[in-house]
Amino acid sequence: MNNYSRETKDEIIRLHLKEGRTIKSLTQEYHLGSGTLQYWLRELRKECQNNPYIEEVTLSFEESKRLILEIRELKKENEF
C-alpha cells in the first residue's frame, strides 16, 4: 500500500479537475489502486459541502473540466 503526500494527492486531483485528465490515466500513471482517486474525490466533495468558498472553487474546476472536454471534442470534429 502506497502512502501519498498531501501535495501529491492535491496535484493528482488538480490534474483531474482542472486539466481534465481521466481517472483511468491518472491511476495508471501514478500507480494508484482502483478506487483510490475516486475515494480522494469523494472526500474532497465532503470537505467542500461544509465550506461554501471551497464548494464554489470546486464547481469552477468541474465547469473548467467540462469546457476542456467540450473543446477537445469540437477540435476533433473540426479536424475532419
C-alpha positions as CSV (number, residue, x, y, z in Angstrom):
1,M,0.0,0.0,0.0
2,N,1.4,3.4,-1.0
3,N,1.1,6.5,1.1
4,Y,0.9,9.6,-0.9
5,S,1.8,13.0,0.4
6,R,-0.9,15.7,0.6
7,E,1.0,17.6,-2.2
8,T,0.9,14.6,-4.5
9,K,-2.8,13.9,-3.8
10,D,-3.6,17.6,-4.4
11,E,-1.6,17.5,-7.7
12,I,-3.4,14.4,-8.9
13,I,-6.8,15.8,-8.0
14,R,-5.9,19.1,-9.8
15,L,-4.9,17.2,-12.9
16,H,-8.3,15.5,-12.9
17,L,-10.4,18.5,-12.0
18,K,-8.6,21.4,-13.7
19,E,-6.9,19.7,-16.7
20,G,-9.5,17.2,-17.4
21,R,-7.3,14.1,-17.1
22,T,-9.2,10.9,-16.8
23,I,-9.3,8.9,-13.6
24,K,-8.0,5.9,-15.6
25,S,-5.0,7.7,-17.0
26,L,-4.0,9.1,-13.6
27,T,-4.4,5.8,-11.8
28,Q,-2.1,4.2,-14.3
29,E,0.5,7.0,-14.3
30,Y,0.7,7.2,-10.5
31,H,0.1,3.5,-9.9
32,L,-3.0,4.1,-7.7
33,G,-5.1,1.3,-6.6
34,S,-8.6,1.0,-8.2
35,G,-10.9,3.4,-6.4
36,T,-8.2,5.4,-4.7
37,L,-8.6,8.6,-6.7
38,Q,-12.4,8.2,-6.6
39,Y,-12.1,8.0,-2.8
40,W,-10.0,11.1,-2.7
41,L,-12.5,13.0,-4.8
42,R,-15.4,11.8,-2.6
43,E,-13.5,13.1,0.5
44,L,-12.9,16.4,-1.2
45,R,-16.6,16.8,-2.0
46,K,-17.4,16.1,1.6
47,E,-15.0,18.8,2.8
48,C,-16.5,21.2,0.3
49,Q,-20.0,20.7,1.5
50,N,-19.2,22.4,4.7
51,N,-17.3,25.3,3.1
52,P,-19.2,27.5,0.6
53,Y,-16.0,29.0,-0.8
54,I,-14.3,25.7,-1.4
55,E,-17.5,24.4,-3.0
56,E,-17.5,27.4,-5.4
57,V,-13.9,26.8,-6.4
58,T,-14.6,23.0,-6.9
59,L,-17.6,23.9,-9.1
60,S,-15.4,26.2,-11.1
61,F,-12.9,23.3,-11.6
62,E,-15.8,21.0,-12.6
63,E,-17.0,23.6,-15.1
64,S,-13.4,24.1,-16.4
65,K,-13.1,20.3,-16.8
66,R,-16.4,20.2,-18.7
67,L,-15.4,23.0,-21.0
68,I,-12.0,21.5,-21.7
69,L,-13.6,18.2,-22.7
70,E,-16.1,20.0,-24.9
71,I,-13.3,22.0,-26.6
72,R,-11.4,18.8,-27.3
73,E,-14.4,17.2,-28.9
74,L,-15.0,20.3,-31.0
75,K,-11.4,20.3,-32.2
76,K,-11.7,16.6,-33.2
77,E,-14.9,17.4,-35.1
78,N,-13.2,20.3,-36.9
79,E,-10.2,18.1,-38.0
80,F,-12.5,16.0,-40.2
